Amino acid sequence: MCYLATSIRAVLKTKTYFISDIHLGAPSVAESQARERRLVNFLREIAPDCRSLYIVGDLFDYWFEYKQVVPRGHTRLLGTLGELVDNGLELHIFTGNHDLWMADYLSEELGATIHHQPLHLQLNNAQFYIAHGDGLGPGDLKYKLLKKIFTNPLCRWLYNRLHPNFGVGFAARMSRASRNSQSDDDHAFLGEAERQLQHSKSVLEDHTFDYFIYGHRHHLKNMEISHVRADGTQVDSRYIVLGDWITLDSYAVWDGQKLQTSTFKHT
């Protein structure tokens, strides 16, 4: 009976939600917990109609999974996500540049599907390209090299040999230093110079997508883009950047027919 009730609730839910860049754990415990509470309120508000949730990277400001140890904290959010999954939610979590060392903990504990690469997804008759966005597009060679080093299996194995008290603390400090080195101007929309936008147009050369959805850039953007292929044909799509939950509390929602972006108005 409980299984039947859960299945019926899942069928009645029709919307797909997208969020990114929550950065739990930063910059302080108090500020992180306040952000976590806002996100939990949002999840409980959308629960009646949310069939699938895509967290498109940087859920955590730092995350590394040892075999028996994970970073402390975030219990309100993880508990809420677990409850929603038990009630039929389909949960997808992308690794970002701050939490790229995810392994199987969240899949085992929450039933989440973890994505380490861009995802091609069909919802109804619409085609989606979903990625956190770090390291995509031209340039940014220093970061691309660092990412290859960080995700190298041997480097990860060596880091795993460090005691968690040192390993977690050191990496968390590095993550904070990286974030603190950026200003608000670093997140401003750069127009045609946006690497994610350039990457989207390069993808459209050979593939057709109705929507490109990214995180990473911490601004909210929903715009039409066009690309003229080498054979002269023009393809149109929409380019979405999801903003963040540090200053914007923003999200996108697909209702089966159209995709809209908005911000969560909490009380």
JOLIN-V22617 format. One record per residue. N is the residue number from 1. RES is the residue in one letter. SS is DSSP state (H for helix, E for strand, - for the rest). Layout:
# JOLIN-V22617
N_RES_SS / N_RES_SS
This chain:
# JOLIN-V22617
1_M_- / 2_C_H / 3_Y_H / 4_L_H / 5_A_H / 6_T_H / 7_S_H / 8_I_H / 9_R_H / 10_A_H / 11_V_H / 12_L_H / 13_K_- / 14_T_- / 15_K_E / 16_T_E / 17_Y_E / 18_F_E / 19_I_E / 20_S_- / 21_D_- / 22_I_- / 23_H_- / 24_L_E / 25_G_- / 26_A_- / 27_P_- / 28_S_- / 29_V_H / 30_A_H / 31_E_H / 32_S_H / 33_Q_H / 34_A_H / 35_R_H / 36_E_H / 37_R_H / 38_R_H / 39_L_H / 40_V_H / 41_N_H / 42_F_H / 43_L_H / 44_R_H / 45_E_H / 46_I_H / 47_A_- / 48_P_- / 49_D_- / 50_C_E / 51_R_E / 52_S_E / 53_L_E / 54_Y_E / 55_I_E / 56_V_- / 57_G_- / 58_D_- / 59_L_- / 60_F_E / 61_D_- / 62_Y_- / 63_W_- / 64_F_E / 65_E_- / 66_Y_- / 67_K_- / 68_Q_- / 69_V_- / 70_V_- / 71_P_- / 72_R_- / 73_G_- / 74_H_- / 75_T_H / 76_R_H / 77_L_H / 78_L_H / 79_G_H / 80_T_H / 81_L_H / 82_G_H / 83_E_H / 84_L_H / 85_V_H / 86_D_H / 87_N_- / 88_G_- / 89_L_- / 90_E_E / 91_L_E / 92_H_E / 93_I_E / 94_F_E / 95_T_- / 96_G_- / 97_N_- / 98_H_- / 99_D_- / 100_L_- / 101_W_E / 102_M_- / 103_A_- / 104_D_- / 105_Y_H / 106_L_H / 107_S_H / 108_E_H / 109_E_H / 110_L_H / 111_G_- / 112_A_- / 113_T_E / 114_I_E / 115_H_E / 116_H_- / 117_Q_- / 118_P_- / 119_L_E / 120_H_E / 121_L_E / 122_Q_E / 123_L_E / 124_N_- / 125_N_- / 126_A_E / 127_Q_E / 128_F_E / 129_Y_E / 130_I_E / 131_A_E / 132_H_- / 133_G_- / 134_D_- / 135_G_- / 136_L_- / 137_G_- / 138_P_- / 139_G_- / 140_D_- / 141_L_H / 142_K_H / 143_Y_H / 144_K_H / 145_L_H / 146_L_H / 147_K_H / 148_K_H / 149_I_H / 150_F_H / 151_T_H / 152_N_- / 153_P_H / 154_L_H / 155_C_H / 156_R_H / 157_W_H / 158_L_H / 159_Y_H / 160_N_H / 161_R_- / 162_L_- / 163_H_- / 164_P_H / 165_N_H / 166_F_H / 167_G_H / 168_V_H / 169_G_H / 170_F_H / 171_A_H / 172_A_H / 173_R_H / 174_M_H / 175_S_H / 176_R_H / 177_A_H / 178_S_H / 179_R_H / 180_N_H / 181_S_- / 182_Q_- / 183_S_- / 184_D_H / 185_D_H / 186_D_H / 187_H_H / 188_A_- / 189_F_- / 190_L_- / 191_G_H / 192_E_H / 193_A_H / 194_E_- / 195_R_H / 196_Q_H / 197_L_H / 198_Q_H / 199_H_H / 200_S_H / 201_K_H / 202_S_H / 203_V_H / 204_L_H / 205_E_- / 206_D_- / 207_H_- / 208_T_- / 209_F_- / 210_D_- / 211_Y_E / 212_F_E / 213_I_E / 214_Y_E / 215_G_- / 216_H_- / 217_R_- / 218_H_- / 219_H_- / 220_L_E / 221_K_E / 222_N_E / 223_M_E / 224_E_E / 225_I_E / 226_S_E / 227_H_E / 228_V_E / 229_R_- / 230_A_- / 231_D_- / 232_G_- / 233_T_- / 234_Q_E / 235_V_E / 236_D_E / 237_S_E / 238_R_E / 239_Y_E / 240_I_E / 241_V_E / 242_L_E / 243_G_- / 244_D_- / 245_W_- / 246_I_- / 247_T_- / 248_L_- / 249_D_- / 250_S_E / 251_Y_E / 252_A_E / 253_V_E / 254_W_E / 255_D_- / 256_G_- / 257_Q_- / 258_K_- / 259_L_E / 260_Q_E / 261_T_E / 262_S_E / 263_T_E / 264_F_- / 265_K_- / 266_H_- / 267_T_-
